Structures are given as structure tokens and as C-alpha cells.
Amino acid sequence: MKTRFIYVLLAFLMVGSQVTLSAQNQKQGNVDKKHHFTPEQLMQKQTNQMIRTLMLDDATAAKFAPVYENYLKELRDCRMMNRKPKPAGQEAGKGGIKPKSDAVLTDAEVERQIEARFAQSRKILDVREKYYKEFRKILSPKQIMKIYQTEKSNAGKFRKEFDRRRGQMMMQGKEKKRERR
């Protein structure tokens, strides 16, 4: 009787451990599949989030959505204006107006980069002023302020996530260096 009980117990333990291993493999498989959205999909997602945040009714949302999507497109264009095209094989996140850490820039190049940042900032401000007037036709000033606050909050979240991922990549790089030794 005791031996049968032990065999039954062992059978349950083996089956239970197999189920646990299977569940872990499925979770790991889902983590590997990252969602890569197109810029248009991201804008649509942001627009829907903003409509929910502002709690707009259907009629107002229908007027607001195309205006907000155009606003996001113009802002994206402004933010991309100083980005340099990436050479083939260069990893993501290395573009932009920031120089490589090992590159030495001349004073003229640095001055050109600063001037380009000023121009970019002016253009972003022009877009925001233009669309403030458009938003004002549809929304109240408090709702418009909510848009700007939400954008600022989202930017902070993206920055934290970017820093977290960069920290992870740096840690992985250190581990690879240790493995080489």
C-alpha cells in the first residue's frame, strides 16, 4: 500500500513538473516576439490614448483625431530633421545629431549642430502654436493643457524606459567582455 502511494505521488510530481516547464517555455517564447509598430500605427495608438484621456464624445473625437494625427506627423518630422541617415549595419539608436564618443568635431561642426538644434526647436514651437489654434476650435483650454501634460508624462516614461534598456545593454556588454577574458 505504501509503495503504491509513493508511486502515485511520484507520478503526480513528474506530471506537475512537466506542466511547469511547459508554461515557462511558452512565456519565454512570447517575450522573444517584440511588437514593432509602424509610425502610423504608433500615431493611431497615441491618438486613441489621447481621446480616452480627454474623455471625448464620438462627435468631438471624430473632429479631433485627424487634427491630432497631423500634429503628431508634423512633430515627428521636426524631430527627425536633424537626424543623419544611418549607414548600413549600424545599430538602432546611434543616429541623430549626437557625435560619436570617439569623434573629435571642429568648432564649425559644433556650431552647425547647435544652430540646427535652434532651428529644430523653433520649428517645433511653430507647429505647437499652429495646432494650438486648431485644437482651440475643438477643445477647451483645459483639455489642450491636458494634451501637453500627457505628452510630457509620456516623454518621461519613454526616457526612463530608454535609460533602463540602455543600462541593460551596457550590462550585457560588460558580461560579454568578461566572457572573452
C-alpha positions as CSV (number, residue, x, y, z in Angstrom):
1,M,0.0,0.0,0.0
2,K,2.8,2.4,0.9
3,T,4.7,1.6,-2.3
4,R,1.6,2.3,-4.5
5,F,1.1,5.6,-2.6
6,I,4.8,6.6,-3.3
7,Y,4.4,5.6,-7.0
8,V,1.3,7.7,-7.4
9,L,2.9,10.6,-5.6
10,L,6.0,10.4,-7.8
11,A,3.7,10.3,-10.9
12,F,1.9,13.4,-9.8
13,L,5.2,15.2,-9.2
14,M,6.6,14.3,-12.6
15,V,3.4,15.4,-14.4
16,G,3.4,18.6,-12.3
17,S,7.0,19.4,-13.2
18,Q,6.4,18.9,-16.9
19,V,3.4,21.3,-16.8
20,T,5.6,23.9,-15.1
21,L,8.4,23.6,-17.6
22,S,5.9,23.9,-20.5
23,A,4.4,27.1,-19.0
24,Q,7.9,28.6,-18.7
25,N,8.8,27.8,-22.3
26,Q,5.6,29.5,-23.6
27,K,6.3,32.6,-21.5
28,Q,9.8,32.9,-22.9
29,G,8.6,32.4,-26.4
30,N,6.2,35.4,-26.0
31,V,8.9,37.6,-24.6
32,D,11.0,37.0,-27.7
33,K,8.3,38.2,-30.0
34,K,8.5,42.0,-29.8
35,H,5.9,44.2,-31.3
36,H,7.3,46.6,-33.9
37,F,4.7,49.2,-34.8
38,T,4.9,51.4,-37.9
39,P,4.9,55.2,-37.3
40,E,1.3,55.3,-38.5
41,Q,0.3,52.6,-36.1
42,L,2.0,54.5,-33.2
43,M,0.3,57.7,-34.1
44,Q,-3.1,55.9,-34.2
45,K,-2.4,54.4,-30.8
46,Q,-1.4,57.8,-29.4
47,T,-4.5,59.4,-30.8
48,N,-6.7,56.7,-29.3
49,Q,-4.9,57.2,-26.0
50,M,-5.5,60.9,-26.1
51,I,-9.2,60.5,-27.0
52,R,-9.6,58.3,-23.9
53,T,-7.5,60.6,-21.7
54,L,-9.6,63.6,-22.7
55,M,-12.8,61.5,-22.5
56,L,-14.1,62.9,-25.8
57,D,-17.6,62.0,-27.1
58,D,-17.8,60.4,-30.5
59,A,-18.5,63.7,-32.4
60,T,-15.6,65.6,-30.9
61,A,-13.3,62.6,-31.2
62,A,-14.1,62.4,-35.0
63,K,-13.1,66.1,-35.4
64,F,-10.1,65.8,-33.1
65,A,-8.5,62.6,-34.4
66,P,-7.4,63.8,-37.9
67,V,-6.1,67.1,-36.4
68,Y,-4.1,65.3,-33.7
69,E,-2.6,62.8,-36.1
70,N,-1.4,65.7,-38.4
71,Y,0.0,67.4,-35.3
72,L,1.9,64.2,-34.4
73,K,3.2,63.8,-38.0
74,E,4.5,67.4,-38.1
75,L,6.1,67.0,-34.7
76,R,7.8,63.7,-35.8
77,D,9.1,65.4,-39.0
78,C,10.5,68.2,-36.8
79,R,12.2,65.8,-34.5
80,M,13.7,63.9,-37.5
81,M,15.0,66.9,-39.3
82,N,18.5,66.8,-37.7
83,R,18.9,63.0,-37.8
84,K,21.6,61.7,-40.1
85,P,20.7,58.7,-42.2
86,K,22.2,55.5,-40.6
87,P,24.9,53.7,-42.6
88,A,24.1,50.1,-43.4
89,G,24.8,47.8,-40.5
90,Q,24.7,50.5,-37.8
91,E,22.6,49.5,-34.8
92,A,19.5,51.4,-33.9
93,G,19.6,54.4,-31.6
94,K,23.0,55.6,-32.9
95,G,21.6,58.2,-35.4
96,G,20.8,61.8,-34.6
97,I,22.9,64.9,-34.1
98,K,24.9,63.5,-31.3
99,P,28.5,62.9,-32.3
100,K,30.2,59.5,-31.7
101,S,32.1,59.5,-28.5
102,D,35.5,58.9,-30.2
103,A,34.9,61.6,-32.9
104,V,36.5,65.0,-32.5
105,L,34.5,67.7,-34.0
106,T,35.7,71.1,-35.2
107,D,34.3,74.3,-33.9
108,A,32.4,74.8,-37.1
109,E,30.7,71.4,-36.9
110,V,29.7,72.0,-33.3
111,E,28.4,75.4,-34.2
112,R,26.4,73.9,-37.1
113,Q,24.9,71.3,-34.8
114,I,23.9,74.0,-32.2
115,E,22.3,76.1,-35.0
116,A,20.4,73.1,-36.2
117,R,19.1,72.4,-32.7
118,F,17.9,76.0,-32.5
119,A,16.1,75.7,-35.9
120,Q,14.5,72.4,-34.8
121,S,13.3,74.0,-31.5
122,R,11.8,76.9,-33.4
123,K,10.0,74.6,-35.9
124,I,8.6,72.5,-33.0
125,L,7.3,75.7,-31.3
126,D,5.7,76.9,-34.6
127,V,4.0,73.5,-35.0
128,R,2.7,73.6,-31.4
129,E,1.4,77.2,-31.9
130,K,-0.3,76.3,-35.2
131,Y,-2.0,73.3,-33.7
132,Y,-3.0,75.1,-30.6
133,K,-5.2,77.3,-32.7
134,E,-6.6,74.2,-34.4
135,F,-7.2,72.4,-31.1
136,R,-8.9,75.5,-29.7
137,K,-11.6,75.2,-32.4
138,I,-12.4,71.7,-31.0
139,L,-11.3,71.6,-27.3
140,S,-11.3,73.8,-24.2
141,P,-8.0,75.3,-23.0
142,K,-8.0,72.8,-20.0
143,Q,-8.3,69.9,-22.5
144,I,-5.4,71.3,-24.5
145,M,-3.3,71.7,-21.4
146,K,-4.1,68.0,-20.6
147,I,-2.7,67.1,-24.0
148,Y,0.5,68.8,-23.3
149,Q,0.8,67.3,-19.8
150,T,0.1,63.8,-21.1
151,E,2.8,64.3,-23.8
152,K,5.3,65.4,-21.2
153,S,4.4,62.5,-19.0
154,N,4.7,60.0,-21.9
155,A,8.1,61.5,-22.8
156,G,9.3,61.0,-19.3
157,K,8.2,57.4,-19.4
158,F,9.9,56.8,-22.7
159,R,13.1,58.3,-21.4
160,K,13.1,56.1,-18.3
161,E,12.4,53.0,-20.4
162,F,15.2,54.0,-22.9
163,D,17.6,54.5,-20.0
164,R,16.6,51.2,-18.5
165,R,17.2,49.4,-21.7
166,R,20.5,51.2,-22.3
167,G,21.6,50.1,-18.8
168,Q,20.6,46.5,-19.7
169,M,22.6,46.7,-22.9
170,M,25.6,48.1,-21.1
171,M,25.4,45.3,-18.5
172,Q,25.2,42.7,-21.3
173,G,28.2,44.3,-22.9
174,K,30.2,44.1,-19.7
175,E,29.2,40.4,-19.4
176,K,30.4,39.7,-22.9
177,K,33.7,41.4,-22.2
178,R,34.1,39.2,-19.1
179,E,33.4,36.1,-21.2
180,R,36.1,37.0,-23.7
181,R,38.8,37.1,-21.0
